């Protein structure tokens, strides 16, 4: 984990926080979509639960 933080700090020091913020934003959006799918799939009704 400290290696990842050091790499992100070095990358953001060279070119600003733009790329790092894009990666974090994209990962959070993908995570939110996957979490929503995982939670909402339990509410699907296949007409098998009469």
C-alpha positions, 0 to 999 in steps of 0.5 A, spaced: 500 500 500 505 505 501 508 503 494 501 505 491 501 511 495 508 513 493 507 512 485 500 516 485 504 522 489 510 521 484 505 521 478 501 527 480 507 531 482 509 530 475 503 532 471 498 535 476 492 531 479 488 530 473 489 523 471 489 521 478 482 524 479 480 521 473 482 514 475 479 515 482 472 518 479 472 512 473 473 507 479 468 510 483 463 510 478 464 503 476 464 501 483 457 504 484 454 501 478 456 494 480 454 495 487 447 498 485 446 491 480 448 487 486 443 490 491 438 491 486 438 484 483 435 481 489 429 485 488 428 481 481 421 477 480 422 471 476 415 469 478 418 463 482 416 465 489 409 464 489 
